[in-house]
Amino acid sequence: MSNCNGDCAKTWPPITVTKGTKLFFPGIKRENIGFVKRQDGQTQVTIGGRPVYLFSEDGKAGDVLGQNVGNKWFVIDHEGGRAVAPAEAPTTQPAPTTPGAGPATSVTFFAGKNFDDFSGDNFAIGVKPEAKCADLRGAFRSLSPSGAVKIWSEPGCKGRSAVVSEDVRDAAELGFANGVRSYVLP
């Protein structure tokens, strides 16, 4: 059910479709795509049962300025869950390791910078880091770890590396021009 109507829908325009529209969301399972009828009679797209909206202040693809507005609005992943930690909005600049940060218990990698998981051929993936090198299927431009994680520019934990413990909006700013390709707990 959509609870955003009237003035709310001006700030958060719903993604709507008309009868006969064919939707293709690469990386999203067909069973996670659904629809709800809005108060105004339009049909709104849902992912994982959550109605999908845009944010009126996002100016270009990849913008996530609506992330965590009012602790109510969040970027969603391919199953309809929160793609970015809800406690706070992402930092503006990628941050190196925070002194004393413990190892990550989870990390979400995004295909595009600024936590955009609809860019390219890859989509947001959430993983539980391990103490051994793990390759990613593709290259990811941004990430949101729950603690410290070591990332590499090449598969096999080779190439350029960095230890991060906070959100990274654009891996290129850390010298990962082609994205993150592998990771491990530090």
Secondary structure, DSSP 4 states (H G I P E B T S, - for coil): -----THHHHHS-B-EE-TT-----TTS-GGGEEEEE-TTS-EEEEETTEE-B--TT--STT--TTTTBTTTB--B-TTSSBSS-TTSPPPSS--BPPTTPPBPS-EEEESSGGG-SSSTT---EEE---SS-EEEEEEESEEEESSBEEEEEETTTEEEEEEE-S-BS-GGGGT-TT-EEEEE--
